[in-house]
Amino acid sequence: AIGDAKECPLRKALMESVGACIDKLSE
């Protein structure tokens, strides 16, 4: 679906940003 095509990269980028924040907090 068109919505999926737009959401997937955005969601991936968001999850990567969240993951980076968690990694920093974990150090």
mmCIF file as gemmi writes it, N, C-alpha and C atoms, coordinates in Angstrom:
data_model
loop_
_atom_site.group_PDB
_atom_site.id
_atom_site.type_symbol
_atom_site.label_atom_id
_atom_site.label_alt_id
_atom_site.label_comp_id
_atom_site.label_asym_id
_atom_site.label_entity_id
_atom_site.label_seq_id
_atom_site.pdbx_PDB_ins_code
_atom_site.Cartn_x
_atom_site.Cartn_y
_atom_site.Cartn_z
_atom_site.occupancy
_atom_site.B_iso_or_equiv
_atom_site.pdbx_formal_charge
_atom_site.auth_seq_id
_atom_site.auth_asym_id
_atom_site.pdbx_PDB_model_num
ATOM 1 N N . ALA Axp A 1 ? 0.84 -1.2 0 1 0 ? 1 A 1
ATOM 2 C CA . ALA Axp A 1 ? 0 0 0 1 0 ? 1 A 1
ATOM 3 C C . ALA Axp A 1 ? 0.88 1.257 0 1 0 ? 1 A 1
ATOM 4 N N . ILE Axp A 2 ? 0.34 2.344 -0.486 1 0 ? 2 A 1
ATOM 5 C CA . ILE Axp A 2 ? 1.109 3.597 -0.536 1 0 ? 2 A 1
ATOM 6 C C . ILE Axp A 2 ? 1.464 4.046 0.881 1 0 ? 2 A 1
ATOM 7 N N . GLY Axp A 3 ? 0.514 3.927 1.796 1 0 ? 3 A 1
ATOM 8 C CA . GLY Axp A 3 ? 0.759 4.331 3.178 1 0 ? 3 A 1
ATOM 9 C C . GLY Axp A 3 ? 1.926 3.543 3.775 1 0 ? 3 A 1
ATOM 10 N N . ASP Axp A 4 ? 1.988 2.244 3.475 1 0 ? 4 A 1
ATOM 11 C CA . ASP Axp A 4 ? 3.07 1.41 4.007 1 0 ? 4 A 1
ATOM 12 C C . ASP Axp A 4 ? 4.422 1.88 3.481 1 0 ? 4 A 1
ATOM 13 N N . ALA Axp A 5 ? 4.472 2.226 2.202 1 0 ? 5 A 1
ATOM 14 C CA . ALA Axp A 5 ? 5.721 2.666 1.581 1 0 ? 5 A 1
ATOM 15 C C . ALA Axp A 5 ? 6.235 3.927 2.274 1 0 ? 5 A 1
ATOM 16 N N . LYS Axp A 6 ? 5.314 4.796 2.675 1 0 ? 6 A 1
ATOM 17 C CA . LYS Axp A 6 ? 5.725 6.033 3.353 1 0 ? 6 A 1
ATOM 18 C C . LYS Axp A 6 ? 6.088 5.756 4.812 1 0 ? 6 A 1
ATOM 19 N N . GLU Axp A 7 ? 5.33 4.901 5.465 1 0 ? 7 A 1
ATOM 20 C CA . GLU Axp A 7 ? 5.535 4.663 6.891 1 0 ? 7 A 1
ATOM 21 C C . GLU Axp A 7 ? 6.778 3.839 7.203 1 0 ? 7 A 1
ATOM 22 N N . CYS Axp A 8 ? 7.056 2.823 6.405 1 0 ? 8 A 1
ATOM 23 C CA . CYS Axp A 8 ? 8.151 1.912 6.733 1 0 ? 8 A 1
ATOM 24 C C . CYS Axp A 8 ? 9.5 2.607 6.921 1 0 ? 8 A 1
ATOM 25 N N . PRO Axp A 9 ? 9.995 3.409 5.972 1 0 ? 9 A 1
ATOM 26 C CA . PRO Axp A 9 ? 11.274 4.077 6.164 1 0 ? 9 A 1
ATOM 27 C C . PRO Axp A 9 ? 11.237 5.019 7.36 1 0 ? 9 A 1
ATOM 28 N N . LEU Axp A 10 ? 10.129 5.721 7.527 1 0 ? 10 A 1
ATOM 29 C CA . LEU Axp A 10 ? 10.001 6.652 8.644 1 0 ? 10 A 1
ATOM 30 C C . LEU Axp A 10 ? 10.055 5.888 9.957 1 0 ? 10 A 1
ATOM 31 N N . ARG Axp A 11 ? 9.32 4.782 10.024 1 0 ? 11 A 1
ATOM 32 C CA . ARG Axp A 11 ? 9.293 3.969 11.24 1 0 ? 11 A 1
ATOM 33 C C . ARG Axp A 11 ? 10.682 3.405 11.527 1 0 ? 11 A 1
ATOM 34 N N . LYS Axp A 12 ? 11.375 2.955 10.477 1 0 ? 12 A 1
ATOM 35 C CA . LYS Axp A 12 ? 12.726 2.398 10.653 1 0 ? 12 A 1
ATOM 36 C C . LYS Axp A 12 ? 13.659 3.47 11.205 1 0 ? 12 A 1
ATOM 37 N N . ALA Axp A 13 ? 13.594 4.671 10.627 1 0 ? 13 A 1
ATOM 38 C CA . ALA Axp A 13 ? 14.451 5.766 11.084 1 0 ? 13 A 1
ATOM 39 C C . ALA Axp A 13 ? 14.136 6.102 12.54 1 0 ? 13 A 1
ATOM 40 N N . LEU Axp A 14 ? 12.85 6.091 12.877 1 0 ? 14 A 1
ATOM 41 C CA . LEU Axp A 14 ? 12.443 6.398 14.246 1 0 ? 14 A 1
ATOM 42 C C . LEU Axp A 14 ? 12.973 5.344 15.209 1 0 ? 14 A 1
ATOM 43 N N . MET Axp A 15 ? 12.834 4.078 14.845 1 0 ? 15 A 1
ATOM 44 C CA . MET Axp A 15 ? 13.315 3 15.71 1 0 ? 15 A 1
ATOM 45 C C . MET Axp A 15 ? 14.825 3.08 15.878 1 0 ? 15 A 1
ATOM 46 N N . GLU Axp A 16 ? 15.549 3.449 14.806 1 0 ? 16 A 1
ATOM 47 C CA . GLU Axp A 16 ? 17.005 3.573 14.893 1 0 ? 16 A 1
ATOM 48 C C . GLU Axp A 16 ? 17.375 4.707 15.828 1 0 ? 16 A 1
ATOM 49 N N . SER Axp A 17 ? 16.624 5.819 15.759 1 0 ? 17 A 1
ATOM 50 C CA . SER Axp A 17 ? 16.898 6.959 16.636 1 0 ? 17 A 1
ATOM 51 C C . SER Axp A 17 ? 16.65 6.569 18.086 1 0 ? 17 A 1
ATOM 52 N N . VAL Axp A 18 ? 15.541 5.88 18.329 1 0 ? 18 A 1
ATOM 53 C CA . VAL Axp A 18 ? 15.214 5.433 19.676 1 0 ? 18 A 1
ATOM 54 C C . VAL Axp A 18 ? 16.277 4.462 20.168 1 0 ? 18 A 1
ATOM 55 N N . GLY Axp A 19 ? 16.707 3.556 19.296 1 0 ? 19 A 1
ATOM 56 C CA . GLY Axp A 19 ? 17.729 2.578 19.666 1 0 ? 19 A 1
ATOM 57 C C . GLY Axp A 19 ? 19.029 3.269 20.038 1 0 ? 19 A 1
ATOM 58 N N . ALA Axp A 20 ? 19.402 4.317 19.291 1 0 ? 20 A 1
ATOM 59 C CA . ALA Axp A 20 ? 20.634 5.053 19.569 1 0 ? 20 A 1
ATOM 60 C C . ALA Axp A 20 ? 20.528 5.724 20.936 1 0 ? 20 A 1
ATOM 61 N N . CYS Axp A 21 ? 19.379 6.3 21.238 1 0 ? 21 A 1
ATOM 62 C CA . CYS Axp A 21 ? 19.181 6.948 22.541 1 0 ? 21 A 1
ATOM 63 C C . CYS Axp A 21 ? 19.314 5.926 23.664 1 0 ? 21 A 1
ATOM 64 N N . ILE Axp A 22 ? 18.699 4.76 23.49 1 0 ? 22 A 1
ATOM 65 C CA . ILE Axp A 22 ? 18.76 3.711 24.508 1 0 ? 22 A 1
ATOM 66 C C . ILE Axp A 22 ? 20.204 3.249 24.686 1 0 ? 22 A 1
ATOM 67 N N . ASP Axp A 23 ? 20.938 3.121 23.581 1 0 ? 23 A 1
ATOM 68 C CA . ASP Axp A 23 ? 22.345 2.696 23.666 1 0 ? 23 A 1
ATOM 69 C C . ASP Axp A 23 ? 23.143 3.704 24.488 1 0 ? 23 A 1
ATOM 70 N N . LYS Axp A 24 ? 22.896 4.997 24.271 1 0 ? 24 A 1
ATOM 71 C CA . LYS Axp A 24 ? 23.638 6.03 25.008 1 0 ? 24 A 1
ATOM 72 C C . LYS Axp A 24 ? 23.294 5.967 26.486 1 0 ? 24 A 1
ATOM 73 N N . LEU Axp A 25 ? 22.01 5.773 26.792 1 0 ? 25 A 1
ATOM 74 C CA . LEU Axp A 25 ? 21.587 5.707 28.193 1 0 ? 25 A 1
ATOM 75 C C . LEU Axp A 25 ? 22.149 4.463 28.877 1 0 ? 25 A 1
ATOM 76 N N . SER Axp A 26 ? 22.354 3.407 28.094 1 0 ? 26 A 1
ATOM 77 C CA . SER Axp A 26 ? 22.833 2.143 28.665 1 0 ? 26 A 1
ATOM 78 C C . SER Axp A 26 ? 24.325 2.184 28.989 1 0 ? 26 A 1
ATOM 79 N N . GLU Axp A 27 ? 25.072 3.056 28.314 1 0 ? 27 A 1
ATOM 80 C CA . GLU Axp A 27 ? 26.528 3.092 28.523 1 0 ? 27 A 1
ATOM 81 C C . GLU Axp A 27 ? 26.891 3.553 29.928 1 0 ? 27 A 1
